[in-house]
Amino acid sequence: IGDDIIISIFSIGDDGSLTRYPDADGYSHFNNKESRFTDAEISAKLVSGAPKTGAVLVEVYYHYHQILNLLEGWTGPIEVHAYSILPLSGAEPK
């Protein structure tokens, strides 16, 4: 188990076609995790008829180690997953 940062870049065409870089798992900084989002899930979030664009998905995995053990029944670290999808004009298809 380990913390990680996953970065995926998407090139989205006029027709809704989606190309993901560098691969289907995204770029993992520490090689501990893979992206939780499939291409189909990202495509489902797109608005139909929107112009071509680019986007970046940043996912952060963090393992929280309880100091006071306030959450009964939870032992060991608790995995926290946060993400953000942002526009990236540099990934826009030509």
LINVENMO-V862564 format. One record per residue. N is the residue number from 1. RES is the residue in one small letter. PHI is phi in radians with two decimals (999 if undefined). NEAR is the number of other ideal C-beta (glycine too) atoms within 8 Angstrom. Layout:
{{N | RES | PHI | NEAR} {N | RES | PHI | NEAR}}
This chain:
{{1 | i | 999 | 5} {2 | g | -2.86 | 8} {3 | d | -1.30 | 9} {4 | d | -2.85 | 12} {5 | i | -2.22 | 11} {6 | i | -2.01 | 17} {7 | i | -2.15 | 11} {8 | s | -2.22 | 13} {9 | i | -2.00 | 13} {10 | f | -2.11 | 15} {11 | s | -1.94 | 11} {12 | i | -2.06 | 15} {13 | g | -1.45 | 9} {14 | d | -1.01 | 5} {15 | d | -1.49 | 4} {16 | g | 1.56 | 9} {17 | s | -1.14 | 6} {18 | l | -2.24 | 12} {19 | t | -2.11 | 8} {20 | r | -1.91 | 11} {21 | y | -2.11 | 9} {22 | p | -1.40 | 5} {23 | d | -2.76 | 6} {24 | a | -1.16 | 7} {25 | d | -1.66 | 7} {26 | g | 1.40 | 14} {27 | y | -1.54 | 7} {28 | s | -1.76 | 12} {29 | h | -1.16 | 8} {30 | f | -1.91 | 9} {31 | n | 1.01 | 5} {32 | n | -1.76 | 9} {33 | k | -2.35 | 10} {34 | e | -2.15 | 7} {35 | s | -1.10 | 11} {36 | r | -1.48 | 6} {37 | f | -1.81 | 9} {38 | t | -1.53 | 6} {39 | d | -1.07 | 8} {40 | a | -1.12 | 6} {41 | e | -1.18 | 8} {42 | i | -1.19 | 15} {43 | s | -1.04 | 9} {44 | a | -1.16 | 6} {45 | k | -1.48 | 6} {46 | l | -1.39 | 10} {47 | v | -1.56 | 4} {48 | s | -1.17 | 5} {49 | g | 1.48 | 3} {50 | a | -1.28 | 7} {51 | p | -1.21 | 4} {52 | k | -1.03 | 7} {53 | t | -2.78 | 9} {54 | g | -2.27 | 14} {55 | a | -2.60 | 13} {56 | v | -2.20 | 13} {57 | l | -1.96 | 16} {58 | v | -2.03 | 10} {59 | e | -2.06 | 16} {60 | v | -2.14 | 11} {61 | y | -1.92 | 14} {62 | y | -2.38 | 9} {63 | h | -1.82 | 11} {64 | y | -1.53 | 8} {65 | h | -1.70 | 5} {66 | q | -1.17 | 10} {67 | i | -1.68 | 4} {68 | l | -1.70 | 4} {69 | n | 0.90 | 7} {70 | l | -1.35 | 5} {71 | l | -1.70 | 7} {72 | e | -1.16 | 5} {73 | g | 1.54 | 4} {74 | w | -1.75 | 8} {75 | t | -1.99 | 3} {76 | g | 1.32 | 4} {77 | p | -1.30 | 8} {78 | i | -1.81 | 9} {79 | e | -1.38 | 9} {80 | v | -1.99 | 8} {81 | h | -2.17 | 9} {82 | a | -2.19 | 7} {83 | y | -2.58 | 10} {84 | s | -2.59 | 6} {85 | i | -1.98 | 8} {86 | l | -2.22 | 7} {87 | p | -1.23 | 7} {88 | l | -2.52 | 11} {89 | s | -1.11 | 7} {90 | g | -1.19 | 5} {91 | a | -1.69 | 11} {92 | e | -1.11 | 11} {93 | p | -1.17 | 8} {94 | k | -1.53 | 2}}
